Structures are given as C-alpha cells and as structure tokens.
C-alpha cells in the first residue's frame, strides 16, 4: 500500500485522495509504503529516482548497512520499531530515505507509531513542517512508547516478584513463564533504544540538520541515555527473580528427595531383619521359639523407629 502525504495551507498533514495519487509524487512531502506491491515500488523508484531496499537489506544489522549516505546526498536510515503482533512483542525495521525535502518510508506492516503521528499531524497545526520533522516526530513517539513499555515491564515484575517470593509454591512455574516474557520484551526494548541512538547519532553527524532539528535530536538522545539505565535495572531484576525462582524449585526438589532418602533409610533395617528371618535353612534355632514371630515383628518395628528417632533428634525432619 502506498500513502502520500502533503502539508496543506494551514500546515496540517493531509493524505492525497485517489484522484491525486496519479499525479507526480516528487512534490509530495512524505511517501509511506506499507508492504508495497511490485507496481508501487516501481512507481516510487521511477518517479523519485530512488532504489528501495529489499526486505533482506532492511534487516541487516551492520552499522554501515543501516545508516549511510548515497552519492546524491540522500540519507538512508533503517530503524527498529517495537509493536505487538498477536499480543507478542516484535521489532519491525523501517527504512527511511531523506532526499531533499521528501521522506520515503518503507515497512512490511502497519505500526502504531505511524498511525499516531498521522492522527496528531492532522489535528495539531504545524506539528511537522518538513520531512526531517516527520522523521524526528516518529522517533519521539517511538521513544515515548519504549518508556511506557519499560514501565509496564517493571509493574509486571512487581507482581511476579510477589508470586516468587511470597505466595505458594504452585505459582512459581507460572512466574517463570512471566519472567521469560518480560525478559523478551525488555530485550527488544533495549535493541530499539540502541538502534535509535545509533540512527540519531548518524543524523547529527551526516544529516546536515537545521539548528532546531539538531536540538530535537540531541534531546531524544538524552532521553535514550536516561532510559538505558532503567532497562539495565529491569534486566538485573529479571535475573534475580529468575535465580530465586529456580532456587526455590531446587529446594522443593531437594525436599522431595530428602523424604524418599529418609524413608529408604527407615525401612532398610526392618527389611534386613525380615530378610534374615525369611531364610529357609533347615537348622534355624528361631524356628522352635514360641515367641519367635512376635520377637521378629518387634525387632523390625524397633529397627524402624530407631533411625527415625535419630533423624528427628538431629533436626533433619
């Protein structure tokens, strides 16, 4: 899908209608491609003389492949955006291309940050004045969303810590599942923060930003630097709770093994007595005893009580 946006006379961001889509796109402020068809890709490439990156190129992790400047002075930045797909966090990379006063964005699916920017720009006059302002506004929305996600993870960890440290043992396995989910989300938040930090640094160095845009970029970098320690703290808390949960599980398993071990030791002497008196030799003096059977039963009971009493006196039970 290809969306084309311009600024109207009142400085609001507006989308072109279907009739205007056939007009040349060069004057357009923002070309937004969402999982475009081959025809849409060719249309943008021909009219704007830009080669759009393929999906494999967008997902490259090398710094030189994610942020670079072409021979014509165009700025290319690939940046991750965190969003949810079927209630699971996912990072989707968006390719940004700045050429002159035009921004081209390419992504494989709709992302809430883009929808939120469009809604704000349609209602707030002068929110975006040019293509660089659109790019920085998207980064600002992304960083705000990452901060909210960190708060949600921390709140979730507070609830999970109660399950691990205070509640009954049956909740520990569920708590481990929650911790794994929080760790996955927090890891994706860190990837987005570091990726955005690298993209903004590249823009400041090579983007030839206007003073007001450069100040916004520096402010966003300061926001990222303030969020990274929180992100590290959440990782430490997750690791602590995970270690605690696994430790409690080991204690439970040791208690079970302890019970079986004590039971084996308690029943071992009676089993030895029963084995001795169960032998079928022809000459056994005890066979002629009148009280032989009660003697054997009493000896087995006594041999079982003795180790149990010993363990109890040592505090092992």
Secondary structure as GFF3:
##gff-version 3
##sequence-region A 1 317
A	DSSP	beta_strand	2	7	.	.	.	ID=ss1
A	DSSP	beta_strand	13	15	.	.	.	ID=ss2
A	DSSP	three_ten_helix	20	22	.	.	.	ID=ss3
A	DSSP	beta_strand	30	34	.	.	.	ID=ss4
A	DSSP	alpha_helix	38	48	.	.	.	ID=ss5
A	DSSP	alpha_helix	55	58	.	.	.	ID=ss6
A	DSSP	alpha_helix	63	66	.	.	.	ID=ss7
A	DSSP	beta_strand	67	69	.	.	.	ID=ss8
A	DSSP	beta_strand	75	85	.	.	.	ID=ss9
A	DSSP	beta_strand	88	99	.	.	.	ID=ss10
A	DSSP	beta_strand	102	107	.	.	.	ID=ss11
A	DSSP	alpha_helix	112	123	.	.	.	ID=ss12
A	DSSP	alpha_helix	131	165	.	.	.	ID=ss13
A	DSSP	three_ten_helix	169	171	.	.	.	ID=ss14
A	DSSP	alpha_helix	172	206	.	.	.	ID=ss15
A	DSSP	alpha_helix	211	277	.	.	.	ID=ss16
A	DSSP	three_ten_helix	285	288	.	.	.	ID=ss17
A	DSSP	alpha_helix	292	313	.	.	.	ID=ss18
###
